Amino acid sequence: MITLIGTVAAILTTVCWLPQVIKTTRTREAGDFHWLYLAMLGIGIAAWFIYGVLQHDAPIYLANGITLCLVAVIAIVKARQGTEVSELGSR
């Protein structure tokens, strides 16, 4: 039962990024995402991925590995927009 709950949670928190990634790639616009947000989120997701690998917990490392890729797509679109990383301290 615990694995089922973890699997459902992992699926939901991963799939929820799909609409945003689809919109971002279609419009080629990621200006609403602050670089600091993307950096902190990416580091947090990477930490969860590593934790899942070390714990041999497939729902955690699979979901976070996929989510990290989805967030990376948004960061790539943002970088291609020419948004400066110096924006970290602004806004």
C-alpha positions in Angstrom: 0.0 0.0 0.0 2.8 2.4 0.8 4.5 1.8 -2.6 1.1 2.4 -4.3 0.7 5.8 -2.5 4.3 6.7 -3.5 3.8 5.6 -7.1 0.5 7.7 -7.4 2.2 10.7 -5.8 5.2 10.3 -8.1 3.0 10.0 -11.2 0.9 13.0 -10.3 3.8 15.4 -9.4 5.6 14.4 -12.6 2.7 14.5 -15.1 1.6 17.9 -13.7 4.6 19.4 -15.5 3.6 18.2 -18.9 1.1 21.0 -19.7 3.7 23.6 -18.8 6.4 22.0 -20.8 4.1 21.6 -23.8 3.1 25.3 -23.6 6.6 26.4 -23.1 8.0 24.5 -26.1 5.1 25.5 -28.4 5.3 29.2 -27.5 9.1 29.2 -27.1 8.4 31.6 -24.1 9.7 30.9 -20.6 10.0 34.4 -19.3 7.6 33.7 -16.4 10.1 31.3 -14.9 12.7 33.0 -12.8 16.2 31.6 -13.1 16.5 31.3 -9.3 13.2 29.3 -9.2 14.5 26.9 -11.9 17.9 26.5 -10.2 16.4 25.8 -6.8 13.8 23.5 -8.2 16.4 21.6 -10.3 18.7 21.2 -7.4 15.9 20.0 -5.2 14.7 17.5 -7.8 18.2 16.3 -8.4 18.6 15.7 -4.6 15.4 13.7 -4.6 16.6 11.7 -7.5 19.9 10.9 -5.8 18.0 10.0 -2.6 15.7 7.6 -4.5 18.7 5.9 -6.2 20.5 5.5 -2.8 17.3 4.2 -1.2 16.6 1.9 -4.2 13.2 3.5 -4.4 12.0 3.3 -8.0 9.0 5.6 -7.7 11.2 8.4 -6.3 14.1 8.1 -8.7 12.1 7.5 -11.8 9.6 10.3 -11.1 12.3 12.8 -10.2 14.5 11.8 -13.1 11.7 12.4 -15.5 10.7 15.7 -13.7 14.3 16.9 -13.8 14.3 16.4 -17.6 11.0 18.3 -18.0 12.3 21.2 -15.9 15.5 21.1 -18.0 13.4 21.6 -21.1 11.9 24.7 -19.7 15.4 26.0 -18.7 16.7 25.3 -22.2 13.8 27.3 -23.8 14.5 30.1 -21.3 18.2 30.1 -22.2 17.5 30.2 -25.9 15.3 33.2 -25.4 18.4 35.1 -24.5 17.3 35.8 -20.9 20.4 36.7 -19.0 21.4 34.6 -16.0 22.2 37.9 -14.3 18.5 38.1 -13.8 19.0 35.9 -10.7 19.0 38.9 -8.4 16.3 40.9 -10.2 12.6 41.0 -10.5 
